[in-house]
Structures are given as C-alpha cells and as structure tokens.
Amino acid sequence: MSKIIVQLEGGLVQGAYLLKNSLFPNDKVEGVIVVDFDTEGADADEITETRDKDRALLEAVIHEEDIMSLPNGSDVHRTAVAYLDQRQVDQTKDKDLPMLLPHLTDEKAKEMLTNRLKGEV
C-alpha cells in the first residue's frame, strides 16, 4: 500500500509527498502519514527524531491515519484528497479525461483537468 506523507508545522500544511511501495508502484494509496514538526505540548514518547532533506536533525510527532478516518474538511484531509485528485489527473489517459471530471473533489485538480482537455497543458 502506498501512502501520502503530509508535513505540518504550526498547524499549517508545508508539503505532501507520495511514499510508494517499490514492489507495487501502481498500488492503491490508502494511508496518510502525518509528520507534525510542532512538538509543543506533545509527550516525550510521542516525539520522534527525523532528518530533513539537508540531513539536519529534527523532532516531529508522526502518526498514520486511514484516509477515510480523517476529519472531513481538515487541512490534512483536503491535502490528501487534492493530492489524490491531481495524481489521478496525471495518470489518466487523454481519452478517459472527460469521464473523470465529475468525480474530482479538488478545485485545482478540476482546473488542471479542464486545461488539459482544452489542450493548454
């Protein structure tokens, strides 16, 4: 199962990335790993040391969620849905794009798809 990593700091989404299962690159995305760099108020046993892209040591609270269990409308939920919608647009063959439009929930993904249908991308 592939997972989306959503990074938070101070309650704001800083980025979203796809963690693929290398054995099954087209595997279904089902989980979300939330990496929250705001550790204030967290218990010591909740804090994990991790490294950023420059290998600097950071502390974070990391937990995994099922996409379906995320609170609807939360920033993490919206980020995960937007990521999945945009990934779906990117992976859909041109002839199948018109059928995808009614199923997208993210406005940016709808705009990407509309532009691709118009040939602007």
Secondary structure as GFF3:
##gff-version 3
##sequence-region A 1 121
A	DSSP	beta_strand	2	9	.	.	.	ID=ss1
A	DSSP	beta_strand	12	19	.	.	.	ID=ss2
A	DSSP	beta_strand	29	36	.	.	.	ID=ss3
A	DSSP	three_ten_helix	44	46	.	.	.	ID=ss4
A	DSSP	beta_strand	47	51	.	.	.	ID=ss5
A	DSSP	beta_strand	57	66	.	.	.	ID=ss6
A	DSSP	three_ten_helix	67	69	.	.	.	ID=ss7
A	DSSP	alpha_helix	75	91	.	.	.	ID=ss8
A	DSSP	three_ten_helix	94	96	.	.	.	ID=ss9
A	DSSP	alpha_helix	97	100	.	.	.	ID=ss10
A	DSSP	three_ten_helix	101	103	.	.	.	ID=ss11
A	DSSP	alpha_helix	107	118	.	.	.	ID=ss12
###
